[in-house]
Amino acid sequence: MQTRKMAMCYGIAALLLFLIEFVIGRWLNDWHFVRAYLGDVLVIPLIYCLIRIFTNKLPRTMPLIVLGIGVVTEITQYFKLYAILGFEKGSLPAILLGTSFSWWDLVSYAAGTVLIYLAEWLLFRQMGKQDETA
């Protein structure tokens, strides 16, 4: 069962990641590396944290499931799903679906998945040390 403390931690992490994503999207357009890659790296942990607020199911495979969501989203961009569905580029549905495919986005999503595993390993390693001293 998901503890309230863990849900709160994931909620705070999701909020912080969302704020970082917002800042990147809103004010860092001229910083190509940050806009093009860092935002894509961080979106995978953001989605993961949002899911983990509500469930602790599949803790080892959930990052891969979230990576799969990112890959499927990128594939829909490759096939220009927004246009197939009749949405104009720049419309809210087109923005949510995405409009441009990039192999580098897939690399960024994979890096975000590695970041999740690293953060989880560090978090639970630290929690194990606290249990030993209690």
N, C-alpha and C positions, 0 to 999 in steps of 0.2 A: 504494500500500500504506500502511496506517495505521502510523505510527511508534509505537514504544513511548512516546516522550516525549509525543506528542499524545494517545495513549490515556490516559496517566496524568493529563494535564491535564484531559481530559474526565471522568475518574473522580473527580478531586478536586472539580471543579465540581459533578458530580452529587451527591456526598456532601454538599457544603456546601448545595446547594439542598434536598436531602432533609432535612437538619437544620433549615433555616429553615422548611420546610413542616411538619415535626414540631412545632416550637415554636409556629408559628401555630395548628395544629390542637389542640395540647395546652393551651396557656396563654393564648392571645390571643382567646378566645371573646368577650370583652366589647368588643373593638376591632372594630366592625362592618366598617369599611373594609378593615382588614388581613385579616380573616377572609374577607370576601365577595369581595374583588377582588384583593388582592395575592397571595393563595394561588393564585388561578386564573391570574394573570399568570405566576407562577413555575413552575407545573406544566408548561407547554409547554417552556421551556428545560430543565427537569429530564428530561423524556422524551427530548428532543433529545440531551442530553449522555449519557444512558444508551445511546442508539443509537450515538452517535459513538465510544463506547469501543471498539466492535467493528468499525466500518466508516467509511471516508471516502467511500463511494459517494454520488453525488448531492449534493454539498456545497451547491449553490445551491438545489436543490428540496427537500432534506430538511426544512427548517423548514416548508415548505408541506404536506408529507406529514404532519408531526406536527400541524400546525394542523388538517388534515383528520381526524385521529384524534380530536382534541378536539371538533370539530364533530359527528362521528358519535356520539360519546359523549353530547353534549348532546342530540342528536335522540332517542337512546334514552331519555333522561330525560324528554323531552317526551311520548313515548308510554308512559311508565311501564313500560319493559321488565321491570324487576325484579318488578313485580306480575304481568305477563303470564306470566313464568316461574315464578310461585308463591312468590317470596321475600318474607318479612316485612320491613317497613321496620325498619331497625336491624340486620338480619342482615348478616354479612360480605359475601355476594354483593351485597346491596342497597347496602351502603356502597361497594363497589368499582365497581358500575355507576352509582351516583348515583341520587338519588330526586327531585331538583327541577330543573326547567328554568328558565333565566333568559337573556334576551337579553343581559344584562350579562356573563354568563359568556363568551358568544361574543366580545364586545368585549374582554374580558380576555385571552382566548386570542389574539386578533389582536395585542394589545399585547405579549404574550409572544413572538410570532413576530417582531415588529419588534425587540424586545430581542435576540433571537438574531442577526438580521442585523447589528444595531449592534455587538454584542459580537464577532462574527466579523470584521467590517470593522476594528474597532479592533485585534483580535488580529493579524490578518494584516498590517495596516499597520505595527504595531510590529515584527513579525518581519521585514518588508521593510527597515525601517530598520537592524535588527541585521545583516542580510546585507550592507548597503551599507558598514557600518563594519568588517566582518571582512576 
